[in-house]
Amino acid sequence: MEQHKSISDCWIAIDGVVYDVSKFLKSHPAGAGVILGVAGRDVTDEFYGFHKKEIIAKYGPKLRIGVLEGGTQDGIPEGVLVGGGGGVGGEFDIYTPFAEPNFIAGWKSAYMRSESHMRFRQEVRKFVDSNVIPEVDRLHERSEDPSVEMFEELGKAGIIACRVGKAAMPFVKKLGITLPGGISVDEFDHFHELATVQELYRIGSGGVSDGLGVGATIGLPPVIYFGRRDLKNRIVPEVLLGHKRICLAITEPGAGSDVANIQMTARLNPAGTHYIVNGIKKWITGGYVSDYFTAAVRTGGPGHKGVSLLVIEAPKDASEGTLTRHKIKTSYSGAGGTSLLIFENVLVPKENLLGEEGQGFKLIMANFNHERWYLCVVGSSFARVCVAECYRWAIQRKAFGKRLVDQPVIRYKLAEMSAMLECLEAWLESITYQMDNMTPMEQFEKLSSTIALMKFQFGRYGWKIADNSCQILGGRGVTRTGMGRLIEGFKNEAKFTAITGGSEEVIADLAVRQAVGDVKRAQKKSSTATMMSRL
């Protein structure tokens, strides 16, 4: 090999396999000189100091010319882990520490039915690997919204319905949608929904994953639970099949976590047939491309009793009012369609009211339970991808004469991240099991404070995991492309999660107040029961 080290005749060996990189030199991102400096010999150590195994899978087949004597066909040197959260075709990464939830790694679960949940997750992963991952980089970097065709594929595969969860299952049966893995509607539970969300968010771009139907996840359940029958029968099938998109529109420039202070108005016209909507919504995920908006509006006086929940349909022409949309550039990606929405004299049929006038605040709070749970699922998925990436890098990267994983300070960071991740995943599964055994109203009454605390803790731990990940990958951890993209993306996603769905300061306070209130109510109930027993 030694004679093959010129710009016109350049060979290198990696893992015992020889590659002719002569034609690749000009395409190398760092220039031809980097390769020429090590040409004509085995460069396995140098290669894995800069790249993951996946780079060979991408470029190697066209450049490969043979195998060194004593080498293997695709040998992997000791200490190099293959995988990026799972392989193409629904495969699971069982070799990288903490790359998969314990259930997938072979542990017994008290919550999940092994055959059903494993088959389901495998089919969702296979769909994501084949249909979503090839488009992620383009959508993420160009801040593009997922296409109509991609949305319809999601609908056809049952992915949108699975994102919405158990609330969507009666419609799934009516529409004849086949769920991933052939799971029946009666089998489907919150753990299937959890798997769907985790698989959609392991792609490493929260913006793209949000663009793939988060609006349905948080905007459609209120329609299903509180909408009139004709409204549900018209809107829900369109959304589940991917023909139309919906979003949740609560936040305004002057009212975020303070939902009771929303200002957008909805006033009945003189005939009493339509609401006339005026106002602004801001930071609305998916709003830029949505056809429907599950929106908080003010139909009454100040405070939470004047808030209602209304399904607004995008105006078809000027006679129905004006809707102006502006995409907001966020740190985590424009592919999520985060938007500023301006509604001017938009006509909305009175029948689009969800529940009754003045009940909107209560309905919004009940819906927040599911949204905050979903945000924790998102956090668990993205955090796991980053932890696995850190293990892969620490095991193959050498510095100061030894691998990063041989440095005590790096092992401490890995231990801290791993412990946080597994604690949160266990808590998430425990709450998910409770959800499976409660009605939506019972969840609202019994789980609100616990889910709020879990979401708060996911925000705190997520930020710490992001910080450790950046330190372990160094400059790559703050690079938007290449090996560091996943870590850099999670850094932005972690802070996003701490704000959306109720800022962590607000929901932490809410959780404690609710917990104290629950104790007071229990004491009062017990005291009343004691008094009655004495009569």
N, C-alpha and C positions, 0 to 999 in steps of 0.2 A: 504493500500500500504506500510505502514511503515516497515513491516517485510521483504519486498522484496528488500534487499540491500546488498546481498552477491555476491561474484563472480560467484556462481553457480545459484543464484536466484536474478536477478537484474531487477527491473522495474523502469520506469520513466514515467512522464506524461508531454505532451506538447500540448497546446491548448485544454486541457480537454480530450485528447486521451491518453490511456495508452499503453505503448510499453514494451515488454519483450526484453531487450537488452543483456541478458545473453550470447548468442552465438555471439553477435556483439562486446563484450568488447575487444577481442583480435585483432579485425580488426580496431578499432578506431585509427586514425592517431596519436593522442596524448597519446595513451595508456589507459589501463583500469582504472587507478587511477582517471582520470578526471571525468569519469562517476560515479564511485563508491563513490566519494566524495559528490555527490548530489543525490544518489540513494534513492528510496523509497518515492519520493515526486514530486510535480509539479516543473518542471525546465524550464518553458516557458521563463522567463526573462533571465536565463543563456544561454539557447539555442540560442535565438535571439541576444545575445551579441556576438555570434561567427559565426552563420550560417544564410543562407537565407532559405526561405520557401521551395525552390526546393530540399533541402537535404531530407526533409521529404517525398516529392513526390518520391524521388529515393529509399530510404531505408525503409520508413514507412510501406508500405503495407504488407511486409513479417514479420514485427516485432509487428504489432498492435494486441492487444488482447481484447480491450474494451474501454469503455467511462466512465469517472468519473460521479458521480451523479451530475446533473445540467449542464454537459458539452454538447457540440454539436458534431455532427458526424465528422466534420472537421473544428471546430471553428478556427477563426483567431483572435488573440488578437488585441486590438486597437493599431494602429500605425504600424502594420506590412503590408507592401505592397507586393503583389504577382506579380511575372513576371520578365522576364529578357529580355525585349525588344519585348515581344509578346509570345504567347503560341503556342504549337504544333497545327498544323492543320489550320494555317492561321489566328489565332486569333490576335487581336490587344490589346495592353496594354493601356486602356483608364483610368486607375486608378492612375498610377504614373505620377506626374507632368513632363511634357516635354518629356515623353517617346516616343511620336509619333509626327510627323508633325501635325500642326493645322488642316489640311484638314481631317486627319484620326480622330482627336479628336472631330470632329463635326462642325468645323468652315466652313463657306461658302468660296469657292475659286473662284477668278476671272479667274483662269487659267485652272482648271481641271474639266473635266466632271465627275460628282460624280459616276455614275453607272459604266462607263467604267474604270476609273482609280482605283476605289476601288476594283472592281472585279479582275482586272489585278494584283494589288499589293497583294491581298489576295492569289491568286494562286501561285505567285512567292514565297511568304513567306511559303506557304504550301510545295512547292517543296524543298526549302532550309531547312526547319525544318526536313523534312523526309529524304532527300538524302545527305545533306551536314553536318549539325550540328553533327550527330553521329560520323563523321569522323574527326572533326576539331581538337580535342585535340591530337589525334594520329599524324595527318599530321603536326601540329604545333610543337609539342615537338620533333618529330623525323626528322624534316626538310625534310619531304617526299613530292615529287611532286604528285599532284592528278593523279590517275590512268587513263589509257586509257578508262576503262569502265565508270568511273565517267564523263570523258569528253564527251563520246558518249551519256550518259544520259542527260547532259547539252544541247548537240546539238539537241537531239530528242525532248526535252521539249521546244526548241526555246530560251533558255536562252542566248546562245552565240550570236545568231542573235540580240536579244534585247540589249545585251551589245554593239554591234557594232552600233546599232541605225538605223536611217532612211536610211542610206546608204545601209543597208543590205536588206531592204524590197523588192526590185524588185527580188532578188534571193530567198527570202522566198517564194514568190508567185510561182516561177518556181519549187522550190524543194518540194512544198507541205507541208512545216513546219507549224504546228499548234501553234500559239502563246498562251501564258498563258491566261486563262480566256476566250478563244475563240475570242480574239480581232482580228479584220480584219487588213490586211496590210494597208488599207486606213485609218483606225482609228488611227493607231500607230503614236505617236508623241514623242517629246523629253521628255515629262513628263512620258511616259511609260518607256523610257530608264532610266530616273532619278530614277524611282521606282525600276527598276531592279538592278541598282548599289547600291542603298541604302539598299535593302534587302540582297544583297550578302555581304555587309560589316558590317552588324549588328551582324555577327557571332563572332566578337571579335578577329579575327586574320587577319590583313592586308595581311600577307604572303600567307595564304591559299586562301583568296579571290583573290589576284593577280594571284595565280597559277591556278585559275578557269577561266582563259581566258582574263586577262588584255592585253595579247599580241594581241588578236584579236581586242580589244577595240581601241588600239592605232596603231597597225601595219597593220590592214586590210583596213581601210578607204582609205589610199593612193593608194592601189592596185585597189580598186573599182573606185575611182575618176580619177586616172591618168594612170592606166594600160591599155595595149592593150586588145582587146576583147578576144582573145584566151587565154591570160594569166589569165584574170579574170574568164573566164568560166572553167578553169582548177583548179585554186587554191581556189577561194571563196567558192564553194560548199563543198569542203573537210573540210575547216575550220569551216564553219557554222554548219556542221553536226557533228563536233567533231572528225572526223577521222584524221585530221592533225592539228598541232599547228603552230602559227606564232608569231613573236615578232617584236618590233621596236628596231633597233640596230643603235643608233646615237652616244652615248657617248664613248669616248676613254680615255686611261690613261692621255693623254695630252690635251683633249678637251671635256669639259662638256657643260656648258652653252654657251661656245664660239664655236658654231657649225661651224662657218666659218673657224676654224683652224683644222678641222679633217684631219687625215693623211692617213687613209686606202686607198689604191690605187686600181683602176680598169682600166686596160689597154687593149685595143683591141688586139687580137692575129693577126698575119700576114694575116690570111684569112679574118679578119673582121667579124667573125661569133660569137665570144665569148669574153667576158671580162675575164681577168685573175686578180683575186682579191687577194691582200696581205695586211695584217694588223691585228690590234688588236681592239676589242671592249670590254668595261668593264662596269660593273654594269648593265648588260642587263637583265631586268626582264623577266623571262620565257625563256631565251636563252638556258638553260641547256637541255630542252626537245623539243625545237622547230624544225620543219621541214623546215620552211621558215623564212627568215630574211629580213625585209624591212630596208635596210641599207643605211646610208650616205657614199658615197665613193668619192674619188677625181679622176675625169677623166680629169681635166685640170690643170691650173696653180694655184698659191696660191690665197687665199681669197675666198669669197663666190661664185664668178663666176665660180670657178673650181669644185664646188660640184655638184654631181648628186645623184639621188635616185634610188636604184637598189634592185630588189628582188633576194636574194641569196638563192639557194636551197642547203640543206645539201648534201655534196658529197655522192654518193652511193658506190663508191670504189676509190682506189688510182688514177685511171686514170682521175678522176674529181678533184683531189687535196685533201688537208687535212684540216679538221676542228677539232681543239682540244678544248675541253670544260672543264672548271674548275668551280665548284660551289663556290660562294663567301658566307662566313658566315656573315650575317648582323644582326643588333640588333633586327629587327622586325620579322624575321622568314626565315628559309631556304626553306619553302614550296613554295615561290614565284619563285624559280628557278633562282635567281640572279646569273649572270655568267660572267666569263672572257672567251672570244671567240678569238681563234687564227686562222686566215684564211691564208693558205699557198697554193698559186697557184691554187685557187679554180676557176673552169671554170663555167661561168654563160652565158647562151644564151643572145645575144644582145637584143632579144625581151623582156627580163625581165627588161629593162630600163623603169622607170616610168617618163612620160613626155619626155622632151628632155635633152640632155647633157647640163650641166651648169645651169639647172633650179632647181636643187635639194634643194638649200637653201630656195627658195621661197615656194616650196611644203612642206618642213619641217616646216616652220614658219606657214603656213596655217593649217597644221595638229596639231601644238601645241595648237591652239585655243580649239579644241575638247578635247585634252589631259588635258589641264589645267582646263577646265570646269568639266571634269570627276573627277579630283583630288579634286575639291571643293565638288562634290557630295559625294565622299568617306569621306572627312573630316566631312561633315554634318552628315553622318550616324554614324560614329564611335563616334563623339563627343556627339551625342544624347544618344547613349548607355551609355556613361560614366556619363553624367549628370543624367540620370535616375537611374543608380546604386548609385550615391551619394545621391540622394533623398531617395532611399530605405534604405540605410545604416543609414543616418542621422536621419530618423524617428524611426528606431527600436533600434539603438545603444544607450546605456546609459553610461555617464561618469560624474564624479563629482556629482552624484545623480540625473541627469536629462538627457533627450535625447539630442543628438548632435544638433538636429534641434531647440532645445530650447536655444541654445547658440548663442548670437548675431553675434559672429565672423563667425560661420558656416553659418548662414543665409546670411551674407554678401557675402561669397564665392559662395553660391548657387545662389544668385541674380546676381552676376557678370557673372557667367557661363551661366545662363539661358538667360540673356539679350544678351550676345554675340552670343549664338546659334541662337536665334530667329531673330536677325538682319541679320545674315549671311544667314539663310534659306530664308528670305524674298528677299534678294538681289539675291540669287541663282534662286529662282522661277521667278523673274522679268527678269533676263538674259535668262533663259530657254524659256520664252515666246517670247523674241525677236528672239532667234534662230529658233523657230518654224515658224516665219514669215519672214525669210530671207533665201536666197540661201547660200550654203557654202562660195561662194566668197564674198557675202555681209557681212557674219559674219566675214570673215577675214578682210575686209576693215573697218567695222564699230564697231566691238566688241572686237578687239584684245587688246586694251589698258584697257578696262573695265574688261575683263576676267582676264587679267594679274593682275590688282589691286585686284580683288576678290580673286584670288589665293594667292596673297601676304597677304591679310588680314586673310584668312583662316589659313595660316601658323602662323601668330602672335597670333590670338585668340585661335587657336588649342593648341598652347604651353601653353597659360595661363589656358585654361580649363584643360589640362593635369596636370599642376602644382597644381591647386586647388583640383583636384580629388585625387591626391596622398596625399595631406595634410588631406583631409577629411577621407580617409580610413586608413591613418597612415601606419603601417608596411604592411598591406595587399596591399596597393597601389604600393608596390615595390616587390611583390611576384608573381612569374610567374604562380603559380597554385592556385586552389581554388577560393575564393571570389575575390581576387585581380587581377586575370588574365586579365580581360577586361581593368582595369585601367592601369596596367603595360604595356599591349599591346598598348594602345592608346598613352602612353608616348613616346614609340618608333616610332609609326606611325606618330605622329605629327611632329617630327623632320624630318622624312623621306619625308613627304609631302612638307616641307619647302625647300627641296633640289631638289627633282626630278621634271621634267618638266620645268626646269629653276630655278636656286636658287632665293630666294625671293629678294635678293639685286639686282640681274640683271634684273628681270622682273619688279620690282618697278621702277627702272630707265628707263627701256624700256617703261613702261606705261606712265610715265610723258613726255618722249620725243615724243611719238606718239601723246599724247593729244595736246602738243604744236604744233607739226607739222600739226595736223588736223586744228587747228585754223589758222595757216599761210596759208594753202591751201584754206580754206574757205574765208579768206580775199582776197587772190589773185583772186579767182574765182569771188567774189563779185565785186572787182575793175575792172576786165576784162569785166564783164557784164555791169557795169556802163559806161565804156568807149564806149562799142559797142552801147549802147542805145543813146549816144550823137552823134554818126556818122550819 
